[in-house]
Amino acid sequence: MTSSYLLFPLIFLLQTLFGLYTAVVAIRFLLQWTRADFYNPISQFVVRVTTPALRPLRQFIPGYGGLDLASLVLIWLLTTVELALLALLIGSPHSILGAIGWAIPSMVELFINLMLFAVLARALLSWVNSDPRNPMIGLLTRLTDSVMLPIQQRIQPIGGVDLSPLFVIIGLTLLNMLLIPPLKWLVDSPF
């Protein structure tokens, strides 16, 4: 166990590095799932950053029905290693092998949070006169259409204001609050 002086900066660094890369891999999965434009410069960045880690996994884990299963496995592996290292750092009495299960609710939470932030970013960008040809706008639209379009079809804009992002954000937040705690309880996650 490291001294308490170094413990919190080390935990911060570990969570930041693993969290950023895991999020980029999750974004790649979502881009493939939503069939986003892979010639987009942002998509190209995501592909270049994640391909070295995914290439060896793809030799053993094929895609299925348009889903990139290798990306899901990589997210699970990265999350498992991160949680196991965190458990070691904080001296958790839980078994390090438990990190295999702890990773599942963390992955679900990651996907919910990514979608939540994408919807929020799309809503904020809609308030300014943003260029629809902007690469970020196109990706955000493609990523969030799967959750936004069903709500937009049911709730028409009021006075020119689209309230669908508000309802989607409320729904995703409720999903996070109702789904993650029972999943963490099932796998006895200390995090």
GIMO-V502270 format. One record per pair of residues at least 12 apart in sequence whose C-alpha atoms are under 6 Angstrom apart, sorted by sequence separation. I is the first residue (numbers start at 1). GAP is how many residues later the second one is. D is the distance in Angstrom with one decimal. If there is no record, write none. Layout:
I,GAP,D  I,GAP,D
This chain:
58,12,5.7  84,12,5.3  152,12,5.5  57,13,5.8  151,13,5.7  84,15,5.4  83,16,5.7  80,19,5.1  80,20,5.4  80,23,5.2  79,24,5.4  22,53,5.7  105,75,5.9  105,78,5.6  105,79,5.9  102,85,5.9  101,86,5.6  102,87,5.3  1,88,6.0  36,106,6.0
